[in-house]
Amino acid sequence: MVRSPKAPGGSEFVPELIHNRSGAGSDVLAVDLNKDGAIDIVSSTDRGTFIFWNKPVRNGK
């Protein structure tokens, strides 16, 4: 979500491409796997299982 005074409600959804070859497959999880406060994404497809590690935001940066 991005704040936008022109959008209804003051914010708008802006999609972000994580990986263009993994796909969503049969199962997608959004969970903090390593307990660092950042949500990680796991997807399982016919190409394998993919883990996308997110980085925690520190001090608003």
N, CA, C and O atoms as a CHARMM CRD file, in Angstrom:
* protein
*
  244
    1    1 MET  N      0.83600  -1.17200   0.00000 PROA 1      0.00000
    2    1 MET  CA     0.00000   0.00000   0.00000 PROA 1      0.00000
    3    1 MET  C      0.88500   1.24200   0.00000 PROA 1      0.00000
    4    1 MET  O      1.91500   1.29700   0.67100 PROA 1      0.00000
    5    2 VAL  N      0.46400   2.20900  -0.75200 PROA 2      0.00000
    6    2 VAL  CA     1.17600   3.48000  -0.84400 PROA 2      0.00000
    7    2 VAL  C      0.18600   4.60000  -0.56500 PROA 2      0.00000
    8    2 VAL  O     -0.91300   4.61700  -1.12100 PROA 2      0.00000
    9    3 ARG  N      0.57000   5.52300   0.28700 PROA 3      0.00000
   10    3 ARG  CA    -0.30300   6.66400   0.56600 PROA 3      0.00000
   11    3 ARG  C     -0.43100   7.53000  -0.68100 PROA 3      0.00000
   12    3 ARG  O      0.55500   7.86100  -1.33900 PROA 3      0.00000
   13    4 SER  N     -1.68500   7.88700  -0.98600 PROA 4      0.00000
   14    4 SER  CA    -1.96000   8.73300  -2.14400 PROA 4      0.00000
   15    4 SER  C     -3.21100   9.54400  -1.84900 PROA 4      0.00000
   16    4 SER  O     -4.30400   8.98000  -1.79500 PROA 4      0.00000
   17    5 PRO  N     -3.08200  10.84500  -1.65800 PROA 5      0.00000
   18    5 PRO  CA    -4.23800  11.66500  -1.32700 PROA 5      0.00000
   19    5 PRO  C     -5.30000  11.66400  -2.42400 PROA 5      0.00000
   20    5 PRO  O     -6.46300  11.95200  -2.14400 PROA 5      0.00000
   21    6 LYS  N     -4.93600  11.35100  -3.64900 PROA 6      0.00000
   22    6 LYS  CA    -5.89700  11.33400  -4.75200 PROA 6      0.00000
   23    6 LYS  C     -6.68000  10.02800  -4.84200 PROA 6      0.00000
   24    6 LYS  O     -7.72300   9.98100  -5.49500 PROA 6      0.00000
   25    7 ALA  N     -6.19600   8.96900  -4.19900 PROA 7      0.00000
   26    7 ALA  CA    -6.86100   7.66300  -4.25000 PROA 7      0.00000
   27    7 ALA  C     -7.98100   7.59900  -3.21900 PROA 7      0.00000
   28    7 ALA  O     -7.89900   8.24900  -2.17600 PROA 7      0.00000
   29    8 PRO  N     -9.03100   6.82100  -3.49900 PROA 8      0.00000
   30    8 PRO  CA   -10.10300   6.64700  -2.51500 PROA 8      0.00000
   31    8 PRO  C     -9.54300   6.05300  -1.21600 PROA 8      0.00000
   32    8 PRO  O     -8.83500   5.04700  -1.24600 PROA 8      0.00000
   33    9 GLY  N     -9.85500   6.66200  -0.10700 PROA 9      0.00000
   34    9 GLY  CA    -9.36600   6.19000   1.18400 PROA 9      0.00000
   35    9 GLY  C     -7.96300   6.66600   1.52200 PROA 9      0.00000
   36    9 GLY  O     -7.47300   6.39600   2.61800 PROA 9      0.00000
   37   10 GLY  N     -7.30700   7.36500   0.61000 PROA 10     0.00000
   38   10 GLY  CA    -5.99500   7.92500   0.89200 PROA 10     0.00000
   39   10 GLY  C     -4.81500   7.00900   0.62200 PROA 10     0.00000
   40   10 GLY  O     -3.67300   7.37500   0.90100 PROA 10     0.00000
   41   11 SER  N     -5.07200   5.81000   0.07700 PROA 11     0.00000
   42   11 SER  CA    -3.96600   4.91500  -0.25400 PROA 11     0.00000
   43   11 SER  C     -4.34700   4.03800  -1.43500 PROA 11     0.00000
   44   11 SER  O     -5.52600   3.87800  -1.75000 PROA 11     0.00000
   45   12 GLU  N     -3.33300   3.47000  -2.08800 PROA 12     0.00000
   46   12 GLU  CA    -3.58500   2.59200  -3.22500 PROA 12     0.00000
   47   12 GLU  C     -2.64400   1.40500  -3.17300 PROA 12     0.00000
   48   12 GLU  O     -1.54200   1.50000  -2.63300 PROA 12     0.00000
   49   13 PHE  N     -3.08100   0.28200  -3.73700 PROA 13     0.00000
   50   13 PHE  CA    -2.27200  -0.92200  -3.80000 PROA 13     0.00000
   51   13 PHE  C     -1.35000  -0.84600  -5.00900 PROA 13     0.00000
   52   13 PHE  O     -1.80500  -0.60700  -6.12800 PROA 13     0.00000
   53   14 VAL  N     -0.05800  -1.04700  -4.78600 PROA 14     0.00000
   54   14 VAL  CA     0.91900  -1.06600  -5.87000 PROA 14     0.00000
   55   14 VAL  C      1.58900  -2.43500  -5.84600 PROA 14     0.00000
   56   14 VAL  O      2.35600  -2.72000  -4.92600 PROA 14     0.00000
   57   15 PRO  N      1.31600  -3.30000  -6.84200 PROA 15     0.00000
   58   15 PRO  CA     1.91100  -4.64000  -6.83400 PROA 15     0.00000
   59   15 PRO  C      3.42300  -4.58300  -7.05600 PROA 15     0.00000
   60   15 PRO  O      3.93700  -3.67400  -7.70800 PROA 15     0.00000
   61   16 GLU  N      4.11100  -5.56000  -6.50800 PROA 16     0.00000
   62   16 GLU  CA     5.56300  -5.64500  -6.66800 PROA 16     0.00000
   63   16 GLU  C      5.92600  -7.06400  -7.09200 PROA 16     0.00000
   64   16 GLU  O      5.58300  -8.02900  -6.40900 PROA 16     0.00000
   65   17 LEU  N      6.61500  -7.18700  -8.21200 PROA 17     0.00000
   66   17 LEU  CA     7.03400  -8.49200  -8.71500 PROA 17     0.00000
   67   17 LEU  C      8.15700  -9.02900  -7.83500 PROA 17     0.00000
   68   17 LEU  O      9.17700  -8.36400  -7.65000 PROA 17     0.00000
   69   18 ILE  N      7.97200 -10.21900  -7.29900 PROA 18     0.00000
   70   18 ILE  CA     8.99400 -10.84500  -6.46100 PROA 18     0.00000
   71   18 ILE  C      9.92700 -11.68900  -7.31700 PROA 18     0.00000
   72   18 ILE  O     11.14800 -11.61000  -7.18300 PROA 18     0.00000
   73   19 HSD  N      9.34500 -12.49800  -8.19900 PROA 19     0.00000
   74   19 HSD  CA    10.13000 -13.40700  -9.04400 PROA 19     0.00000
   75   19 HSD  C      9.26100 -13.77200 -10.23600 PROA 19     0.00000
   76   19 HSD  O      8.09400 -14.12000 -10.05700 PROA 19     0.00000
   77   20 ASN  N      9.79700 -13.70300 -11.44100 PROA 20     0.00000
   78   20 ASN  CA     8.95300 -13.91700 -12.62200 PROA 20     0.00000
   79   20 ASN  C      8.92900 -15.35500 -13.12100 PROA 20     0.00000
   80   20 ASN  O      8.28500 -15.62100 -14.13600 PROA 20     0.00000
   81   21 ARG  N      9.59700 -16.29600 -12.45900 PROA 21     0.00000
   82   21 ARG  CA     9.59400 -17.67600 -12.92600 PROA 21     0.00000
   83   21 ARG  C      9.05700 -18.68000 -11.91000 PROA 21     0.00000
   84   21 ARG  O      8.85100 -19.84000 -12.26400 PROA 21     0.00000
   85   22 SER  N      8.82700 -18.28400 -10.67700 PROA 22     0.00000
   86   22 SER  CA     8.42400 -19.25300  -9.65700 PROA 22     0.00000
   87   22 SER  C      6.93200 -19.55800  -9.69600 PROA 22     0.00000
   88   22 SER  O      6.55200 -20.72700  -9.63300 PROA 22     0.00000
   89   23 GLY  N      6.08000 -18.55300  -9.79800 PROA 23     0.00000
   90   23 GLY  CA     4.63700 -18.76200  -9.82600 PROA 23     0.00000
   91   23 GLY  C      4.06100 -19.04200  -8.44900 PROA 23     0.00000
   92   23 GLY  O      4.79000 -19.21600  -7.47200 PROA 23     0.00000
   93   24 ALA  N      2.74900 -19.08000  -8.39600 PROA 24     0.00000
   94   24 ALA  CA     2.06200 -19.32100  -7.12900 PROA 24     0.00000
   95   24 ALA  C      1.86500 -20.80800  -6.87200 PROA 24     0.00000
   96   24 ALA  O      1.89500 -21.24000  -5.71900 PROA 24     0.00000
   97   25 GLY  N      1.66300 -21.59700  -7.91600 PROA 25     0.00000
   98   25 GLY  CA     1.53800 -23.03600  -7.75400 PROA 25     0.00000
   99   25 GLY  C      0.33400 -23.45000  -6.95000 PROA 25     0.00000
  100   25 GLY  O     -0.71500 -22.80800  -7.00500 PROA 25     0.00000
  101   26 SER  N      0.48400 -24.52900  -6.20000 PROA 26     0.00000
  102   26 SER  CA    -0.63900 -25.10200  -5.46700 PROA 26     0.00000
  103   26 SER  C     -0.77500 -24.55900  -4.05300 PROA 26     0.00000
  104   26 SER  O     -1.81900 -24.73200  -3.42500 PROA 26     0.00000
  105   27 ASP  N      0.25400 -23.91100  -3.54700 PROA 27     0.00000
  106   27 ASP  CA     0.19200 -23.41000  -2.17400 PROA 27     0.00000
  107   27 ASP  C      1.10600 -22.19200  -2.02600 PROA 27     0.00000
  108   27 ASP  O      2.23500 -22.18800  -2.51600 PROA 27     0.00000
  109   28 VAL  N      0.61100 -21.17900  -1.35600 PROA 28     0.00000
  110   28 VAL  CA     1.39800 -19.98300  -1.06100 PROA 28     0.00000
  111   28 VAL  C      1.22300 -19.66100   0.41500 PROA 28     0.00000
  112   28 VAL  O      0.10300 -19.62800   0.92600 PROA 28     0.00000
  113   29 LEU  N      2.33500 -19.42500   1.09200 PROA 29     0.00000
  114   29 LEU  CA     2.28700 -19.06400   2.50600 PROA 29     0.00000
  115   29 LEU  C      2.96000 -17.71900   2.70400 PROA 29     0.00000
  116   29 LEU  O      3.96900 -17.42200   2.06400 PROA 29     0.00000
  117   30 ALA  N      2.40900 -16.91700   3.58100 PROA 30     0.00000
  118   30 ALA  CA     3.02800 -15.66400   4.00600 PROA 30     0.00000
  119   30 ALA  C      3.19400 -15.76500   5.51600 PROA 30     0.00000
  120   30 ALA  O      2.22600 -15.64100   6.26600 PROA 30     0.00000
  121   31 VAL  N      4.43000 -15.99200   5.95400 PROA 31     0.00000
  122   31 VAL  CA     4.69500 -16.26300   7.37000 PROA 31     0.00000
  123   31 VAL  C      6.11200 -15.78400   7.71200 PROA 31     0.00000
  124   31 VAL  O      6.98300 -15.72900   6.84300 PROA 31     0.00000
  125   32 ASP  N      6.32900 -15.44400   8.96200 PROA 32     0.00000
  126   32 ASP  CA     7.65600 -15.03800   9.42000 PROA 32     0.00000
  127   32 ASP  C      8.43200 -16.30200   9.79400 PROA 32     0.00000
  128   32 ASP  O      8.38900 -16.74700  10.94100 PROA 32     0.00000
  129   33 LEU  N      9.13300 -16.86900   8.83200 PROA 33     0.00000
  130   33 LEU  CA     9.82700 -18.14300   9.04000 PROA 33     0.00000
  131   33 LEU  C     10.98200 -18.05000  10.02300 PROA 33     0.00000
  132   33 LEU  O     11.17200 -18.95600  10.83400 PROA 33     0.00000
  133   34 ASN  N     11.74700 -16.98400   9.96900 PROA 34     0.00000
  134   34 ASN  CA    12.93600 -16.87400  10.81700 PROA 34     0.00000
  135   34 ASN  C     12.74300 -15.94300  12.01700 PROA 34     0.00000
  136   34 ASN  O     13.71000 -15.56800  12.68100 PROA 34     0.00000
  137   35 LYS  N     11.50300 -15.57800  12.28600 PROA 35     0.00000
  138   35 LYS  CA    11.14100 -14.79300  13.48200 PROA 35     0.00000
  139   35 LYS  C     11.91400 -13.47800  13.60000 PROA 35     0.00000
  140   35 LYS  O     12.32200 -13.08300  14.69200 PROA 35     0.00000
  141   36 ASP  N     12.11300 -12.79000  12.43600 PROA 36     0.00000
  142   36 ASP  CA    12.81300 -11.50600  12.46400 PROA 36     0.00000
  143   36 ASP  C     11.86600 -10.32100  12.35800 PROA 36     0.00000
  144   36 ASP  O     12.31600  -9.17700  12.29900 PROA 36     0.00000
  145   37 GLY  N     10.56600 -10.57500  12.33400 PROA 37     0.00000
  146   37 GLY  CA     9.58400  -9.50600  12.27300 PROA 37     0.00000
  147   37 GLY  C      9.13900  -9.14900  10.86300 PROA 37     0.00000
  148   37 GLY  O      8.27000  -8.29300  10.69500 PROA 37     0.00000
  149   38 ALA  N      9.71600  -9.78900   9.84100 PROA 38     0.00000
  150   38 ALA  CA     9.35200  -9.53000   8.44700 PROA 38     0.00000
  151   38 ALA  C      8.64400 -10.75500   7.87700 PROA 38     0.00000
  152   38 ALA  O      9.06800 -11.88700   8.10800 PROA 38     0.00000
  153   39 ILE  N      7.57400 -10.52700   7.13900 PROA 39     0.00000
  154   39 ILE  CA     6.81900 -11.62400   6.55700 PROA 39     0.00000
  155   39 ILE  C      7.55900 -12.17200   5.33900 PROA 39     0.00000
  156   39 ILE  O      7.87400 -11.43100   4.40800 PROA 39     0.00000
  157   40 ASP  N      7.83500 -13.47700   5.35600 PROA 40     0.00000
  158   40 ASP  CA     8.48700 -14.17000   4.25100 PROA 40     0.00000
  159   40 ASP  C      7.42000 -14.88000   3.42300 PROA 40     0.00000
  160   40 ASP  O      6.32200 -15.13500   3.91800 PROA 40     0.00000
  161   41 ILE  N      7.73100 -15.20000   2.17200 PROA 41     0.00000
  162   41 ILE  CA     6.76400 -15.84500   1.28600 PROA 41     0.00000
  163   41 ILE  C      7.31900 -17.18200   0.82900 PROA 41     0.00000
  164   41 ILE  O      8.47800 -17.27600   0.42600 PROA 41     0.00000
  165   42 VAL  N      6.48200 -18.22700   0.89100 PROA 42     0.00000
  166   42 VAL  CA     6.84300 -19.56500   0.44000 PROA 42     0.00000
  167   42 VAL  C      5.82500 -19.98500  -0.60900 PROA 42     0.00000
  168   42 VAL  O      4.62100 -19.86100  -0.38800 PROA 42     0.00000
  169   43 SER  N      6.30100 -20.48400  -1.75800 PROA 43     0.00000
  170   43 SER  CA     5.39300 -21.00300  -2.77300 PROA 43     0.00000
  171   43 SER  C      5.89500 -22.35800  -3.24300 PROA 43     0.00000
  172   43 SER  O      7.10200 -22.59400  -3.31200 PROA 43     0.00000
  173   44 SER  N      4.96800 -23.24100  -3.56300 PROA 44     0.00000
  174   44 SER  CA     5.30000 -24.57900  -4.02200 PROA 44     0.00000
  175   44 SER  C      4.67900 -24.78500  -5.40000 PROA 44     0.00000
  176   44 SER  O      3.46500 -24.66200  -5.56700 PROA 44     0.00000
  177   45 THR  N      5.51500 -25.09900  -6.38300 PROA 45     0.00000
  178   45 THR  CA     5.05100 -25.27200  -7.76000 PROA 45     0.00000
  179   45 THR  C      5.63600 -26.54600  -8.35000 PROA 45     0.00000
  180   45 THR  O      6.35700 -27.28100  -7.67700 PROA 45     0.00000
  181   46 ASP  N      5.31800 -26.79900  -9.61400 PROA 46     0.00000
  182   46 ASP  CA     5.91100 -27.94400 -10.29800 PROA 46     0.00000
  183   46 ASP  C      7.39400 -27.70700 -10.58900 PROA 46     0.00000
  184   46 ASP  O      8.09700 -28.63400 -10.99100 PROA 46     0.00000
  185   47 ARG  N      7.87000 -26.49700 -10.39400 PROA 47     0.00000
  186   47 ARG  CA     9.29000 -26.16600 -10.57300 PROA 47     0.00000
  187   47 ARG  C     10.07900 -26.27500  -9.27200 PROA 47     0.00000
  188   47 ARG  O     11.29900 -26.11100  -9.27100 PROA 47     0.00000
  189   48 GLY  N      9.39500 -26.54900  -8.17400 PROA 48     0.00000
  190   48 GLY  CA    10.05400 -26.67600  -6.88100 PROA 48     0.00000
  191   48 GLY  C      9.40000 -25.80200  -5.82800 PROA 48     0.00000
  192   48 GLY  O      8.34600 -25.20800  -6.05900 PROA 48     0.00000
  193   49 THR  N     10.03000 -25.73100  -4.68500 PROA 49     0.00000
  194   49 THR  CA     9.56600 -24.89100  -3.58900 PROA 49     0.00000
  195   49 THR  C     10.47700 -23.68400  -3.50200 PROA 49     0.00000
  196   49 THR  O     11.70100 -23.81300  -3.54100 PROA 49     0.00000
  197   50 PHE  N      9.87500 -22.50600  -3.38400 PROA 50     0.00000
  198   50 PHE  CA    10.62000 -21.25400  -3.36000 PROA 50     0.00000
  199   50 PHE  C     10.36700 -20.53100  -2.04600 PROA 50     0.00000
  200   50 PHE  O      9.22800 -20.44200  -1.58600 PROA 50     0.00000
  201   51 ILE  N     11.42900 -20.01900  -1.44900 PROA 51     0.00000
  202   51 ILE  CA    11.31700 -19.20400  -0.24100 PROA 51     0.00000
  203   51 ILE  C     11.88600 -17.83400  -0.57100 PROA 51     0.00000
  204   51 ILE  O     13.02000 -17.71600  -1.03500 PROA 51     0.00000
  205   52 PHE  N     11.09600 -16.81100  -0.33000 PROA 52     0.00000
  206   52 PHE  CA    11.51900 -15.43900  -0.55600 PROA 52     0.00000
  207   52 PHE  C     11.64000 -14.76800   0.80200 PROA 52     0.00000
  208   52 PHE  O     10.63900 -14.47200   1.45500 PROA 52     0.00000
  209   53 TRP  N     12.88000 -14.53200   1.21700 PROA 53     0.00000
  210   53 TRP  CA    13.16500 -13.95000   2.52300 PROA 53     0.00000
  211   53 TRP  C     12.98400 -12.43500   2.46500 PROA 53     0.00000
  212   53 TRP  O     13.58100 -11.76000   1.62700 PROA 53     0.00000
  213   54 ASN  N     12.17400 -11.92500   3.34200 PROA 54     0.00000
  214   54 ASN  CA    11.95900 -10.48800   3.44300 PROA 54     0.00000
  215   54 ASN  C     12.92600  -9.92000   4.47300 PROA 54     0.00000
  216   54 ASN  O     13.36700 -10.63000   5.37600 PROA 54     0.00000
  217   55 LYS  N     13.25100  -8.65000   4.33700 PROA 55     0.00000
  218   55 LYS  CA    14.13900  -7.98300   5.28700 PROA 55     0.00000
  219   55 LYS  C     13.31000  -7.10700   6.22000 PROA 55     0.00000
  220   55 LYS  O     12.42900  -6.37600   5.76600 PROA 55     0.00000
  221   56 PRO  N     13.58700  -7.17600   7.52700 PROA 56     0.00000
  222   56 PRO  CA    12.83400  -6.32900   8.45500 PROA 56     0.00000
  223   56 PRO  C     13.16900  -4.86400   8.27100 PROA 56     0.00000
  224   56 PRO  O     14.29300  -4.51500   7.91200 PROA 56     0.00000
  225   57 VAL  N     12.18900  -4.00600   8.52000 PROA 57     0.00000
  226   57 VAL  CA    12.38900  -2.56000   8.44700 PROA 57     0.00000
  227   57 VAL  C     12.90700  -2.11500   9.80300 PROA 57     0.00000
  228   57 VAL  O     12.29700  -2.39200  10.83600 PROA 57     0.00000
  229   58 ARG  N     14.02200  -1.43300   9.79000 PROA 58     0.00000
  230   58 ARG  CA    14.63500  -0.94000  11.03100 PROA 58     0.00000
  231   58 ARG  C     14.58700   0.57700  11.04100 PROA 58     0.00000
  232   58 ARG  O     15.00200   1.22100  10.07700 PROA 58     0.00000
  233   59 ASN  N     14.08700   1.14600  12.11400 PROA 59     0.00000
  234   59 ASN  CA    14.04800   2.60000  12.32200 PROA 59     0.00000
  235   59 ASN  C     13.38800   3.35200  11.16700 PROA 59     0.00000
  236   59 ASN  O     13.81500   4.45200  10.81700 PROA 59     0.00000
  237   60 GLY  N     12.35400   2.76300  10.57900 PROA 60     0.00000
  238   60 GLY  CA    11.61100   3.43600   9.52700 PROA 60     0.00000
  239   60 GLY  C     12.34900   3.54200   8.20600 PROA 60     0.00000
  240   60 GLY  O     11.93000   4.31300   7.34300 PROA 60     0.00000
  241   61 LYS  N     13.43300   2.79900   8.01100 PROA 61     0.00000
  242   61 LYS  CA    14.20600   2.85900   6.77100 PROA 61     0.00000
  243   61 LYS  C     13.98600   1.63200   5.93700 PROA 61     0.00000
  244   61 LYS  O     14.56000   1.51000   4.85400 PROA 61     0.00000
